Amino acid sequence: MPNKPIIIGVGGVFTAEDAYRKIKAGASLIELITGMIFEGPQAISDIKLGLVKLHQKDDYKNISEAVGKEQTILSSSIKSSNQKHSRQ
């Protein structure tokens, strides 16, 4: 990924679903301190196993294929909204 910024998903990651949302929004790294503080070190393993299930459910061969997949949906929505406002 040359010249591409590294996005780190931080804060409020307690479950695989939390981490997966951040990954699909563009994060290629996830910080798990919050989950570990409240759930203990087992949270890492639980999240890892959950991520495997989630990315397989979405038919990705590996988790890196999911990085930023919802970013294009969000970008399109923002562009559309900006175009509406610029016409007013």
N, C-alpha and C positions, 0 to 999 in steps of 0.2 A: 504494500500500500504506500507507494512513494507519494510524498507531498500531501498526505491525507492526515488531518489532525486525529490524535488519539482522544477518544471521548471516554471518560470514566463515569459510570453510573454510581452515584453515592446517595446514601440516606434512605432509610426506610425499607431496606431489603430484608424481609423476614421469610419469604417463601420463594420457590422457583418461579412462580407467576410474577412476583415483584421484579426479580432479576430479568426474566424474559421480556417484560415490558420495556425495561431500560435497554436491553440488547436490541430489540426490534426498533427502538427509537434512535439507535445509532451507537450505543456504547459497545466498545470492544473489550472493556475491562469493567468489572463490578467490584465495588468495595463492600465487604460484608461485616463490618464492625458492629453496626447496630443490631443485626440479627444475632451475632455471636454473644453480644452483651446480654440480650434478653432471653435467648434460646439456648445458649451454650455452644461449644465447639461442634456438637452434632449437627448444628444448622448447616455447616458447610457441606457435609455429606448428603443431607436431605435435599438441599438446593441443587447440588450437582446431579443427583439421581432424578430429581424432578425436571431439570433442564433437558436431560436426555429424552425423557418421555415427551416433553413439549415440542422439542425440535423434530423428533421423529413423527409426531402427530401431524406436524405441518409439512411433512415429506422433505425435510432437509437432511442431507447426509451427515452434516456436522453443524455445530452451533454457529460457526463463522458465517454460514450462508444466511442466517437470520439477521445479522447485524445491519441495521438501518432499513429493514424492509418496510416499516411503517413510516419511515422518514419521508418517503416520496408521497405518501398519502397526506401527511401533514403539510408538506411543502406545497402541494397542489391546493390544499384548502386555504393556506395563507395567501398564496398568489391570487386565488379567486376572490378572497375577501378584500385584498388590497386593490384589485382592479375595480371592484364595486365602489370602494371608498374614493378612488381617484377620479371616478366619473361624476361624483356628486359635487 
